[in-house]
Amino acid sequence: MNILVCISQVPDTTTKIAVGTDGKTIDKTGVKFILNPYDEFTIEEGLRLREKFGGTVTALTIGGESSKEILRTALAMGVDKAVFVKDEAKDDSYSIAVNIADVANSMSPDVIVVGRQSIDYDSFGMASMVGELLGMASISVVSSLSIEGTSVTAERDVEGGKEIVQASLPCVISAQKGLNDPRYPKLPDIMKAKSKPIEERASVVSTSRVQTLAMELPLSKRVGKILGDSDSDIAELVRLLHEEAKVI
């Protein structure tokens, strides 16, 4: 089985983020970047599919030069190959999807696995965009996956419950927490990964579909008011919502 796992580099969730001087991007000074947490499930699922069916697992990332570090992590976890598409801009999710589709077209994967979402863009749309660009079925937010022959059965999380869907290979899957328990690389594998080759490709230029006009941090200081359930408290709550919050 030919398996492509797509991973991304994101700011650490514990990192304090500041807006850059251009007002449209983050200030990367002092920011620690990590493998997107949902992509740990992505890599693990690719490895498990290889263990069951044989074949090759290729890890792909698109981004700046520092993004190579997460490919080293993927190699240490056990993927066979790593592909790096250099794109410092990473304009929007659509441009990333176009580059994934371009690499996929050159390797004809049976399964493409992406994370449910990246914790920076939070678009939730990568699986469906890549599937549309490649003419493949796509299943998002998958928490259980079964493949028999060319038949795919997936359980996906939906609001208030679960949904079971079927598709045929080739297809695109987005991994949800609970799909598996990611393995952690051992020190010898980490050391070996440092010297393994990474294939580099130029990015495909595409027209961005989303433009960032401005970026700002949410207000950090908010005055909270605690009210009870008496008639007077309820009346005061209604007044505050109308006069101060102006939501009613």
Order of alpha helices (4+ residues) and beta strands (2+ residues): beta-beta-beta-alpha-beta-alpha-beta-alpha-beta-alpha-beta-beta-beta-beta-alpha-beta-alpha
